[in-house]
Amino acid sequence: MSRFDKPVFFLCLACFFATLLIHCGTFFFTGLNNIDPFVPFHFIVIAAGGFVALRYRNAPKSLAKWAPPLRVPFYILFAYFLLTMALMYIYFEGGSPTVVDGKPQLSNHGRFIRYLTDEEFAYAQHYELRLFSCAWMSIFAGTAAYLAQLRENAKAPVPE
């Protein structure tokens, strides 16, 4: 099945803008500073991406065939995601913020790295949510761009 699915496309766009709002909120010290409330959303993102991948598994897969207006923003967003991931890994020494025995610290899968001040801990939580929201935006933007390309392909005349 390679036809354009309008409800799925608009759902992907709505989710993209929702994650964009979450992402923008992480740049300001708002209440969006902890990944824990968003863990269920993370699984929804994975399920949505899997749904589109399974539903359109027989459609053309080459990004090279996508129209440049659809490719360029997706590439920029994905590069931003990779940059965010690299900066987080470097700044937080490969760890993530946790609280153990009431003390904020960086740890990697239970392995202690170092203690954090309260300010560093708040910053680390914002940055961790920023990384995840960036990944979510990349998934939804890619899915929406792929569905939009399917629509363009359906409009194009079939060569004889």
FIVEXPA-878504 format. One record per residue: residue in three letters; residue number from 1; x, y, z of N, C-alpha, C in turn. Coordinates in steps of 0.2 Angstrom, whole numbers, plus 2048, in hexadecimal, padded with zeros to 3 digits. Layout:
residues N
   rest    nr   n_u   n_v   n_w   ca_u   ca_v   ca_w   c_u   c_v   c_w
    ALA   NUM     X     Y     Z      X      Y      Z     X     Y     Z
...
//
This chain:
residues 160
   rest    nr   n_u   n_v   n_w   ca_u   ca_v   ca_w   c_u   c_v   c_w
    MET     1   804   7FA   800    800    800    800   804   806   800
    SER     2   804   80A   7FB    808    810    7FB   804   817   7F9
    ARG     3   7FE   816   7FB    7F9    81C    7FA   7FA   821   800
    PHE     4   7F9   827   7FF    7F9    82C    804   7F4   82B   809
    ASP     5   7F6   82B   810    7F1    82A    815   7F0   831   819
    LYS     6   7EB   835   817    7EA    83C    81A   7EA   83C   822
    PRO     7   7E6   837   825    7E5    838    82C   7EC   836   830
    VAL     8   7F0   831   82D    7F6    830    830   7FB   836   82F
    PHE     9   7FB   839   829    7FF    83F    828   7FE   844   82C
    PHE    10   7F7   846   82E    7F6    84B    832   7F7   84A   839
    LEU    11   7F6   843   83B    7F8    841    842   800   842   843
    CYS    12   804   840   83E    80B    841    83E   80D   849   83F
    LEU    13   809   84D   83B    80B    854    83C   809   857   842
    ALA    14   803   855   845    801    857    84C   806   855   851
    CYS    15   808   84E   851    80D    84C    855   814   850   855
    PHE    16   816   851   84E    81C    855    84D   81B   85C   851
    PHE    17   816   85F   850    815    866    853   814   865   85B
    ALA    18   811   860   85D    811    85F    865   818   85E   867
    THR    19   81C   85A   864    823    859    866   827   85F   865
    LEU    20   826   863   860    829    869    85F   828   86E   865
    LEU    21   822   86E   868    820    872    86E   824   86F   874
    ILE    22   824   869   875    828    866    87A   82F   868   87A
    HIS    23   832   867   874    839    869    872   83A   870   874
    CYS    24   836   875   872    837    87C    873   837   87D   87A
    GLY    25   832   87A   87E    832    87B    885   838   879   889
    THR    26   83C   874   886    842    872    88A   848   878   88A
    PHE    27   847   87D   885    84C    882    885   84B   887   88A
    PHE    28   845   887   88D    843    88C    893   842   887   899
    PHE    29   844   88A   89F    843    886    8A5   83C   886   8A7
    THR    30   838   882   8A3    831    881    8A5   830   87B   8A8
    GLY    31   82A   878   8A9    828    872    8AC   82A   86C   8A8
    LEU    32   82D   86D   8A2    82F    868    89E   836   866   89F
    ASN    33   837   863   8A4    83E    861    8A6   83F   85A   8A8
    ASN    34   83B   856   8A7    83C    84F    8A9   839   84A   8A3
    ILE    35   83D   845   8A2    83B    841    89C   835   83C   89F
    ASP    36   835   83A   8A5    831    835    8A8   829   836   8A5
    PRO    37   826   83C   8A6    81F    83C    8A3   81E   83A   89C
    PHE    38   824   83B   898    823    83A    891   825   833   88F
    VAL    39   827   82E   893    828    828    891   823   824   88D
    PRO    40   81C   825   88F    817    822    88B   817   825   884
    PHE    41   818   82B   884    818    82E    87D   81E   82C   879
    HIS    42   823   82A   87C    829    827    878   827   820   875
    PHE    43   823   81C   878    821    816    875   81B   817   870
    ILE    44   817   81D   871    813    81E    86C   816   820   865
    VAL    45   81C   824   866    820    826    860   822   820   85C
    ILE    46   825   81B   860    828    815    85D   822   811   85A
    ALA    47   81C   811   85D    817    80D    85A   814   811   854
    ALA    48   814   817   854    812    81B    84E   817   81A   848
    GLY    49   81D   81B   849    822    819    844   822   812   842
    GLY    50   821   80D   846    821    806    844   81A   805   840
    PHE    51   815   809   842    80F    808    83E   80F   80A   837
    VAL    52   812   810   836    813    813    82F   818   80E   82B
    ALA    53   81E   80C   82E    823    808    82B   81F   801   829
    LEU    54   81B   7FE   82D    818    7F8    82B   813   7F9   826
    ARG    55   80F   7FF   826    809    800    822   80C   802   81B
    TYR    56   812   805   81A    814    807    814   81B   803   812
    ARG    57   81B   7FD   814    822    7FA    813   823   7F8   80C
    ASN    58   81D   7F8   808    81E    7F7    800   81F   7FD   7FC
    ALA    59   81F   803   7FF    81F    809    7FC   827   80A   7FA
    PRO    60   828   80F   7F5    82F    811    7F4   833   813   7FA
    LYS    61   839   811   7FB    83C    813    801   842   818   800
    SER    62   844   819   7FA    849    81D    7F9   848   825   7FB
    LEU    63   84C   827   7FF    84C    82F    801   84E   833   7FB
    ALA    64   852   830   7F7    855    834    7F1   84F   836   7EC
    LYS    65   849   832   7EC    844    834    7E8   83F   839   7EB
    TRP    66   840   83B   7F1    83C    840    7F5   83E   846   7F1
    ALA    67   838   84B   7F1    839    851    7EF   83E   855   7F4
    PRO    68   842   859   7F1    847    85D    7F5   843   861   7FB
    PRO    69   83E   864   7FA    83A    868    7FF   839   863   805
    LEU    70   838   85D   804    836    858    809   83C   856   80D
    ARG    71   842   855   809    848    852    80B   84C   857   810
    VAL    72   84D   85D   80E    851    862    811   84F   863   818
    PRO    73   849   865   81A    847    866    821   848   85F   825
    PHE    74   847   859   822    848    853    826   84F   852   827
    TYR    75   854   853   822    85B    853    823   85D   857   829
    ILE    76   85B   85E   828    85D    863    82D   85B   861   834
    LEU    77   855   85E   835    852    85C    83B   856   856   83E
    PHE    78   858   851   83A    85C    84B    83C   863   84D   83E
    ALA    79   866   852   83A    86D    854    83C   86C   858   843
    TYR    80   867   85C   844    866    85F    84A   866   85A   850
    PHE    81   862   854   84F    861    84F    854   868   84C   855
    LEU    82   86C   84B   850    873    848    851   877   84C   855
    LEU    83   877   853   853    87B    858    857   879   858   85E
    THR    84   872   858   860    86F    858    866   872   852   86A
    MET    85   872   84C   867    874    846    86A   87B   846   86C
    ALA    86   87F   849   867    886    849    868   888   84E   86E
    LEU    87   885   854   86E    886    858    873   884   856   87A
    MET    88   87E   852   87A    87C    84F    881   881   84A   883
    TYR    89   883   846   87F    888    841    880   88F   844   883
    ILE    90   891   849   880    897    84C    882   896   850   889
    TYR    91   891   854   889    890    858    88F   88F   854   895
    PHE    92   88B   84E   894    889    84A    89A   88D   844   89B
    GLU    93   892   844   897    897    83E    898   894   837   897
    GLY    94   88F   837   892    88C    831    891   887   82E   896
    GLY    95   885   833   89A    880    831    8A0   87A   834   89F
    SER    96   875   833   8A4    86F    837    8A4   86E   839   8AB
    PRO    97   86A   83E   8AC    868    840    8B3   864   83B   8B7
    THR    98   866   83A   8BD    861    836    8C1   862   838   8C9
    VAL    99   85E   836   8CD    85E    838    8D4   85F   831   8D8
    VAL   100   864   830   8DB    866    82A    8DF   867   82D   8E6
    ASP   101   863   82A   8EB    863    82C    8F2   862   833   8F3
    GLY   102   85E   836   8EF    85D    83D    8F0   862   842   8ED
    LYS   103   867   83F   8EA    86D    843    8E7   86D   843   8DF
    PRO   104   86C   849   8DC    86C    848    8D4   873   846   8D2
    GLN   105   873   842   8CD    87A    840    8CA   879   83E   8C3
    LEU   106   87E   83D   8C0    87F    83A    8B9   880   833   8BA
    SER   107   87D   82F   8B6    87E    828    8B6   87D   825   8AF
    ASN   108   880   81F   8AE    87F    81C    8A7   87D   815   8A9
    HIS   109   877   813   8A8    874    80C    8AA   876   80A   8B1
    GLY   110   875   80E   8B6    877    80D    8BD   87E   80E   8BF
    ARG   111   882   80F   8BA    889    811    8BC   88A   818   8BD
    PHE   112   88D   81A   8C3    88E    821    8C5   893   824   8C1
    ILE   113   891   82A   8BF    896    82E    8BB   899   834   8C0
    ARG   114   894   838   8C2    896    83E    8C6   88F   841   8C9
    TYR   115   890   845   8CF    88B    848    8D2   889   84F   8CE
    LEU   116   883   851   8CE    881    857    8CB   87F   85C   8D0
    THR   117   880   862   8CE    87D    868    8D2   875   868   8D0
    ASP   118   871   86B   8D4    86A    86C    8D2   869   86F   8CC
    GLU   119   86D   874   8CA    86D    878    8C4   86F   873   8BE
    GLU   120   874   86F   8BF    876    86B    8BA   871   865   8B9
    PHE   121   86E   863   8BE    869    85E    8BE   863   860   8BA
    ALA   122   860   866   8BB    85B    869    8B7   85D   86A   8B0
    TYR   123   863   86C   8AF    865    86D    8A8   865   866   8A4
    ALA   124   868   861   8A8    868    85A    8A5   861   857   8A3
    GLN   125   85D   859   8A8    856    856    8A6   853   85A   8A0
    HIS   126   854   860   89F    851    864    89A   855   861   893
    TYR   127   85B   860   894    85F    85E    88E   85D   857   88C
    GLU   128   85B   852   891    859    84B    88F   853   84B   88C
    LEU   129   84E   84F   88E    847    850    88B   848   853   884
    ARG   130   84D   858   883    84E    85B    87D   850   856   878
    LEU   131   855   851   87A    857    84C    875   851   848   873
    PHE   132   84D   845   878    848    841    876   843   844   871
    SER   133   841   84B   873    83C    84E    86F   83F   850   868
    CYS   134   845   851   867    848    851    861   848   84B   85D
    ALA   135   849   845   860    848    83F    85D   841   83E   85A
    TRP   136   83C   840   85F    835    83F    85D   833   843   857
    MET   137   836   84A   857    835    84E    851   837   84B   84B
    SER   138   83D   848   84B    840    845    845   83C   83F   843
    ILE   139   83A   83B   847    836    836    845   82F   838   842
    PHE   140   82C   83D   845    825    83F    842   826   843   83C
    ALA   141   82C   847   83B    82D    84B    835   82F   846   830
    GLY   142   833   841   831    834    83C    82C   82E   839   829
    THR   143   82A   837   82E    824    833    82C   81F   838   828
    ALA   144   81E   83E   82A    81A    842    826   81D   844   81F
    ALA   145   823   845   81F    827    846    819   826   840   814
    TYR   146   827   83A   817    826    834    813   81F   834   810
    LEU   147   81A   835   814    813    835    812   811   83A   80D
    ALA   148   814   840   80E    813    845    809   816   843   802
    GLN   149   81C   840   802    81F    83E    7FC   81B   838   7F9
    LEU   150   818   834   7FC    813    82F    7FA   80D   833   7F6
    ARG   151   80B   838   7F9    806    83C    7F6   808   83F   7EF
    GLU   152   80E   842   7EF    811    845    7E9   812   83F   7E4
    ASN   153   814   83A   7E6    815    834    7E1   80E   832   7DE
    ALA   154   809   832   7E2    802    830    7E0   800   835   7DB
    LYS   155   802   83C   7DB    7FF    841    7D7   803   841   7D0
    ALA   156   809   83E   7D0    80D    83E    7CA   80A   83A   7C5
    PRO   157   80B   83C   7BE    809    837    7B9   80D   831   7B9
    VAL   158   80A   82B   7B7    80D    825    7B7   811   825   7B0
    PRO   159   817   824   7AF    81B    823    7A9   818   81D   7A5
    GLU   160   818   81E   79F    816    818    79B   81B   815   797
//
